[in-house]
Amino acid sequence: MSSQKRTTGVTGLRRKPAANGTEIPRYPEDLYYSLQLCCVVDSSAALSLWGARAWGFIGRCSRGFRACSGKLKTSIRGCAPSAFVVADDKKYGNKQIISITPRLYDYILDNVREPEVLRKLREETASMRGSMMQVSPDQVQLLAMLVQIHGAEKCIEVGVYTGYSSLAIALVLPESGRLVACERDARCLEVAKKYYEKANISHKVDIRYGLAADTLRSLILNDEACSYDFAFVDADKRMYPEYFELLLQLVRVGGLIVFDNVLWHGKVADPEVNDAKTVSIRNFNADLMEDKRVSISMVPIGDGMTICRKR
């Protein structure tokens, strides 16, 4: 890793000397990925495991391996954390799909440009309850770039939490820009307000405390339909369909609506997982696929984001 000072807070585990004087890898999680990638997967799902028990990952590995079956259509190649997956099915053109290991993700974060005020907010949020709800630095960088590329001036965020993504969006808005920030947690909003002030962008953020659906309806009733350029949704997953319908009324033709957590920790692809939130996101994704009112692109960044462009 580079000796330069990190600008993101994601750090790997430190190297520790083993009893024989050798070093334990800085990223023990990489072994888990390597073990997955070193499995021999064929039509009978023959799996080759080695060394997992010594590292304490056997339970986690076997959980992933149990999902393997004779129906698998992928071939795993390589025995290093940088290994890749190649699809056997010819319709994918034998495309090499990169496997994001902790080490590689750390490298990605080392290449994220994160303003100081965003870094401080992220680090403060990390100590709060529910900090896993905060979007990642690479996601925020993409959101800010979408706003800039789109030349957005009027934006909406549904689900502010402590303001990490809304702050990033407001920072790139023009001085005349406006971001309607919808959040129902007053304690989290206080943190967000503090950082809006620190970044001198409070005048761009229109904070709406309360239920987001009510706020969106009030904007429609206030004759603001088709006037917004960009919207980001990271809130109650079971409300996604309703948020989508309301935002479609508020966003102009050509405007963008971005939904977070559309991969839901990978659960959406597992037919054996059928809890309420997973099913709601899975159904939402399926409905978006068939919805001709928008063009869509599902992006495997963070926990998955779907970018919708209103036609």
ZIWO-V373425 format. One record per pair of residues at least 12 apart in sequence whose ideal C-beta (glycine too) atoms are under 7 Angstrom apart, sorted by the first residue. I is the first residue (numbers start at 0). GAP is how many residues later the second one is. D is the distance in Angstrom with one decimal. If there is no record, write none. Layout:
BEGIN
i=(I;I)
gap=(GAP;GAP)
d=(D;D)
END
This chain:
BEGIN
i=(1;5;6;6;7;7;7;7;7;8;8;8;9;9;11;11;11;11;11;12;12;12;13;26;26;27;28;29;29;29;29;30;30;31;31;31;32;32;32;33;33;33;34;34;34;34;35;35;36;36;36;36;36;37;38;38;40;40;40;40;40;42;43;44;44;44;44;46;46;48;72;72;72;73;73;74;80;80;81;82;83;83;83;83;84;84;107;108;108;111;111;111;112;113;114;116;116;116;117;117;117;117;120;120;120;120;120;121;121;121;123;124;124;127;132;133;133;133;134;134;134;134;134;135;137;137;138;138;138;139;139;139;141;142;142;142;142;142;143;143;143;143;145;145;146;146;146;146;147;149;149;149;151;151;152;152;152;152;152;153;153;153;153;154;154;154;154;154;154;154;155;155;155;155;155;156;156;156;156;156;157;157;157;157;157;158;158;158;158;158;159;159;159;159;159;159;160;161;161;161;162;162;162;162;164;164;165;165;165;165;166;166;166;169;169;169;170;170;172;176;177;177;178;178;178;179;179;179;180;180;180;180;181;181;181;182;183;183;183;185;188;188;211;211;212;212;212;212;215;215;215;216;218;219;219;219;223;224;224;225;226;227;227;227;227;228;228;229;229;230;230;230;231;232;232;232;232;233;233;236;236;236;236;237;237;237;239;239;239;240;240;243;247;247;250;252;252;253;253;254;255;255;255;256;257;257;258;258;259;259;259;260;260;260;261;261;261;261;261;261;262;262;262;263;263;263;263;264;267;267;267;287;287;292;292;293;293;293;293;294;294;295)
gap=(108;104;107;112;101;102;104;106;129;113;114;117;96;99;14;15;90;91;94;13;14;15;12;75;76;27;73;51;71;72;73;24;26;25;28;29;48;66;68;45;46;47;14;17;22;26;25;28;39;41;42;46;62;41;26;37;27;31;33;34;35;27;26;23;24;25;27;18;21;12;14;15;16;13;14;13;20;22;22;16;12;13;14;15;12;14;30;28;29;25;26;29;28;23;56;78;81;82;22;46;49;50;41;42;43;46;74;12;15;42;67;37;39;34;28;27;28;30;29;30;99;125;167;166;163;164;162;163;166;24;25;28;159;22;25;26;89;115;24;25;27;28;84;110;22;25;26;83;24;79;80;106;77;78;20;21;23;24;76;24;73;74;75;14;18;24;73;74;75;76;24;72;75;91;94;12;22;24;25;75;24;54;75;77;85;24;53;74;75;76;21;22;23;28;29;32;27;26;29;30;28;29;32;33;67;69;13;15;26;39;28;29;32;31;34;35;28;30;31;27;26;28;25;26;27;26;28;39;24;25;26;27;26;30;33;26;25;26;27;23;18;20;23;31;26;29;30;33;30;31;34;29;31;26;29;30;26;24;25;26;25;22;23;24;27;23;26;25;26;16;20;26;26;24;25;26;27;26;27;24;40;43;44;38;39;42;19;40;44;43;46;13;45;62;59;57;58;55;56;55;51;52;53;51;47;49;46;47;42;43;45;20;42;43;19;23;36;42;43;44;37;40;41;13;14;17;39;38;13;14;17;18;20;17;18;14;15;16;17;14;16;12)
d=(6.6;6.7;5.2;6.5;4.1;7.0;5.6;5.7;4.9;6.1;5.5;6.6;6.0;4.8;4.9;4.8;6.1;6.8;5.4;5.9;6.5;6.0;6.5;4.8;4.6;6.4;4.3;4.0;5.1;6.1;5.3;5.3;6.3;4.9;6.0;6.2;5.7;6.1;4.5;6.2;6.5;5.6;6.6;5.4;6.9;5.1;6.8;5.7;5.1;5.8;6.7;4.0;6.3;4.4;6.7;5.9;6.0;5.6;7.0;6.5;5.6;5.5;6.1;4.5;5.6;5.7;6.5;5.3;6.4;6.7;6.6;5.4;4.8;5.6;6.2;5.1;4.2;5.3;6.8;5.9;4.5;6.2;5.5;6.2;4.5;6.1;5.8;5.9;6.5;4.5;5.3;5.3;6.6;5.2;6.6;6.3;5.6;4.7;6.9;6.7;6.2;6.0;6.5;6.5;5.6;6.3;4.6;6.7;6.9;5.8;6.8;4.6;6.5;6.8;5.3;6.1;6.8;5.3;6.2;5.2;6.4;6.3;6.0;4.7;6.0;7.0;5.6;4.2;6.6;6.3;5.5;4.4;6.2;5.9;6.2;6.2;6.0;6.7;4.7;6.2;7.0;4.8;6.9;6.2;5.5;5.4;6.8;5.5;5.1;5.9;6.0;6.1;3.7;4.2;6.8;6.1;6.6;4.9;6.1;5.3;6.0;4.7;5.4;5.7;6.9;4.6;6.6;6.5;4.4;6.7;4.7;5.6;4.3;6.8;6.6;6.8;6.3;5.1;6.5;5.0;5.0;4.5;4.4;4.9;5.5;6.8;7.0;6.5;4.3;3.2;4.8;6.7;3.7;6.9;6.7;5.6;5.3;5.1;4.3;5.4;6.6;2.8;5.6;6.6;6.2;6.9;6.0;4.9;6.7;6.6;5.6;6.6;6.1;4.3;4.6;5.5;6.3;6.1;5.4;5.3;6.2;5.9;5.8;5.1;6.7;4.8;6.0;6.9;5.4;6.7;5.1;6.6;4.9;3.9;4.9;6.5;7.0;6.0;6.0;6.4;6.4;6.2;5.9;6.8;6.7;5.8;7.0;6.6;4.0;6.8;6.5;6.6;5.9;7.0;5.4;6.4;6.4;5.1;6.0;4.9;6.5;4.9;5.0;6.6;6.2;6.5;5.1;6.4;5.0;4.8;5.8;4.6;4.8;7.0;6.9;4.9;6.7;4.0;6.9;6.3;5.0;5.6;5.3;6.7;6.5;4.5;6.2;7.0;4.7;5.9;6.9;6.9;6.4;6.4;5.2;5.5;6.9;6.7;6.5;5.1;6.2;6.7;5.7;4.5;5.7;5.2;6.6;4.8;6.9;6.7;5.5;6.9;4.6;6.5;6.3;5.8;6.1;4.3;6.4;4.7;6.7;5.6;2.9;7.0;5.7;4.9;6.7;6.4;5.6;4.6;6.4;6.3;6.9;6.8;5.9;4.2;6.1;5.7;6.2;4.5;6.3;5.2)
END
